[in-house]
Structure formats: structure tokens, C-alpha cells
């Protein structure tokens, strides 16, 4: 994967150009949308403390823009409402703040066009590194960044959305890892670190590696307090994961996408019971001893008794016309739906009475998952996307610290976002 980095500097500048490109994807030549002629876009890397500028150049024939997903930055700099006309440039700037080390990504956010622009190829990964990345055992781990993105090619172009694609969310028949179908990646024995981004418009990934525990050390844009050992990990659209695998001896490891029922229609048709292969790791070398980190990041427990407000957001939909709603409202760019006070804590209940899952994303302000259907979260984590399963309620707690301004919240099944499941929050 291509990487744009500027080691040792405290001021970084990246240039991303959106354009149409002809690429070979899974053996087929096709016209797709790219950043810098790359699908996915190049890896952007920064260090905590860096000042980062990203210049977005729009060489598409239609308006677009850029969302630096998960970055803790002011709403004024996030600019989710501002579109970039064809042939023009817009600069996004932020400070990679202390404690922000984690996995991020970038993608379009021009309302009404997000789904198609992302499905046709526009997404890319971003990493902010911090002190934990420079000490053992992470410093010597073999790191692989994996961008999961499905697409569908028909007659040399990306297949259009049709009919109920806008309801269920379109899943492409090519499930790609870094733009490749089922790649094989050689790695040395030792500790393997997977930095995974779900950059799909609607597809969920239930990840597993047969014979191995997934040692989860980070979710979205933050480390966890210590590794969490799981057999499988679900990533809804927009979510990221930082996973360690103990690859101690020469072997073949298979990263699988296992069946997951996100709609009443059942799991994705292209995901068999035993799972679909995403990537293969050929582990080579002598037997190696590895150690997992014992302590990572201290995450404060939020005192819910100090919350100044308790809000409820309820998902919904209408069929004629097909629209998705939050609190019975379709998104209006000019309307402020909710307000909050800076430097306060709020508790939100995200209620999903529908028969399909919806991933909820909040811009700028990271939050903690408190409970799912009244059951406490198994561990503390800072998140910016949380899946809300069908017929379920998720409770989150949000500290509105440092910034004021208008931010968006929305479903990260992008079809649902584009047809109304989004709102505006103003922090005063």
C-alpha cells in the first residue's frame, strides 16, 4: 500500500486528488474513483503532536469533499457541510493531539453522493502514532494495514444501485483487501499487528482466524486499556480494529469473514457457513516467542451522575418514498436537531426498533459505550461508531470537551445516510 508520510517533521502536508482512473481489479479493467490514482487511497501517517494539513483536490466532474473520519478536530475544520466544486481545492487542518494514537480513515461526505462516491472507490486509511507504538512489544510487531472494501464491476464500470439497494444497503460481489481479492501476504514469525478498516458502504465483517485468538488492543481511534481476547470481532461500516495475532511458528493463517445476520434476509449470500476468505498470511521463519502488552491506555470511567442531559434518538423509515429517519425527521442541512453545552457530559440512548442493524457515527466527539439492551459494556473504549443491532437500544456517554460548533451524527450504512438518516448537533 502506498504511504504518504513525513518522518521527523511537526508540520505535515498531504495532497489527495479525487479523480476517475482505469485500474485492474480482480483481473478486470474498470473505471473507478480513486485518490491519487490508488484504490484504496494512500496511507496517511502522522505522530501525536504533529500539525496536519490535507489538501483535497477535486478532479471529478461532480462536487465532493473529504471527511477525516474519527479525528478529534473542531467542527470548523471538519467542514462536513462544505462541498468542493469540480476543479477546486479545499484544505483540512488539525493537530494530532496527545492520546489520539489510533486508526482512522478518510472518505467523501457530500450529502446525497456519499454512497456512490465511496462504493466506486473513494476511501483510504490514516494512522496517528504515539508513545505506545514505539515501545515493545508493538515496536517490533509486523504491521499490516487492511482496508476492507467491496465493489461490483459490470462492463468495465462500477455497477449502479438498483431498487432495494437503497434500503438494505448494496454489497458488491468483489470483497477486496487493499484493492485485491484474497491476497496472500508473507510475514515473519512473531507478533502480527493488523490495523483493519471497514471502508464498505454497507457490508459488515465478522472477523475470525481459525486456530487463533484475536487480541484486540484498539478500536476506532484509540487503544484499549489492555488486550481483549476474542474468537471473532464484528466490524460494522466505518469501524476500525487494532488486532494482535501470535504467529509463533511457520504456518498458514486465514482471515475469514464469518456469517452475520444484519437484516431479516439473513447473512450476505456470498458468505458461506464456514466463512469467506479475506486474506491469507504465510508465516515464515523459525519458531519465535512473543509477549502481549499487559497495559495500554488508561481510559477514565465517566461519572454518569454528572450528565447534564439524557437524549433519545430513535431510528425509523418510510417506504413511499424510501426515506430513513432519526426521531421521525429526514435530514435537513439547514436545521439544527439537537444542542449540547461545551464541557458537559451527556447520555444518549440510540433506539433501533427496526428489523435491521444500523451503525451510529458521531463526528468530532468520541464517546463510550455504556450498555446494550441494559447489559453493561464488557470493557471501556473510546468509540466514534457503534453498531445498534435490530430491535435494540445502545446507551452511550459523550463528553463534549474543547470544541463548539455544528457536527453531524448519522447511520454509517451510507445509503441510509444519503436518504435521510442523519442529523445536526450544535455544541454551544
C-alpha positions, 0 to 999 in steps of 0.5 A: 500500500502506498504511504504518504508520510513525513518522518521527523517533521511537526508540520505535515502536508498531504495532497489527495486528488479525487479523480476517475482512473482505469485500474485492474481489479480482480483481473478486470479493467474498470473505471473507478474513483480513486485518490491519487490514482490508488484504490484504496487511497494512500496511507496517511501517517502522522505522530501525536503532536504533529500539525496536519494539513490535507489538501483535497483536490477535486478532479471529478466532474461532480462536487465532493469533499473529504471527511477525516473520519474519527479525528478529534478536530473542531467542527470548523475544520471538519467542514462536513457541510462544505462541498468542493466544486469540480476543479477546486481545492479545499484544505483540512487542518488539525493537530494530532493531539496527545492520546489520539494514537489510533486508526482512522480513515478518510472518505467523501461526505457530500450529502446525497453522493456519499454512497456512490462516491465511496462504493466506486472507490473513494476511501483510504486509511490514516494512522496517528502514532504515539508513545505506545507504538514505539515501545515493545512489544508493538515496536517490533510487531509486523504491521499490516494495514487492511482496508476492507472494501467491496465493489461490483464491476459490470462492463468495465464500470462500477455497477449502479444501485438498483431498487432495494439497494437503497434500503438494505444497503448494496454489497458488491460481489468483489470483497477486496483487501487493499484493492485485491481479492484474497491476497496472500501476504508473507510475514515473519514469525512473531507478533502480527499487528493488523490495523483493519478498516471497514471502508464498505458502504454497507457490508459488515465483517465478522472477523475470525482466524481459525486456530487463533485468538484475536487480541484486540488492543484498539478500536476506532481511534484509540487503544484499549486499556489492555488486550481483549481476547476474542474468537471473532470481532464484528466490524460494522461500516466505518469501524476500525480494529487494532488486532494482535495475532501470535504467529509463533511458528511457520504456518498458514493463517486465514482471515475469514469473514464469518456469517452475520445476520444484519437484516431479516434476509439473513447473512450476505449470500456470498458468505458461506457457513464456514466463512469467506476468505479475506486474506491469507498470511504465510508465516515464515521463519523459525519458531519465535516467542512473543509477549502481549502488552499487559497495559495500554491506555488508561481510559477514565470511567465517566461519572454518569451522575454528572450528565447534564442531559439524557437524549433519545434518538430513535431510528425509523423509515418510510417506504413511499418514498424510501426515506430513513429517519432519526426521531421521525425527521429526514435530514435537513442541512439547514436545521439544527436537531439537537444542542449540547453545552461545551464541557458537559457530559451527556447520555444518549440512548440510540433506539433501533426498533427496526428489523435491521442493524444500523451503525451510529457515527458521531463526528468530532466527539468520541464517546463510550459505550455504556450498555446494550439492551441494559447489559453493561459494556464488557470493557471501556473504549473510546468509540466514534461508531457503534453498531445498534443491532435490530430491535435494540437500544445502545446507551452511550456517554459523550463528553463534549470537551474543547470544541463548539460548533455544528457536527453531524451524527448519522447511520454509517450504512451510507445509503441510509445516510444519503436518504435521510438518516442523519442529523445536526448537533450544535455544541454551544 
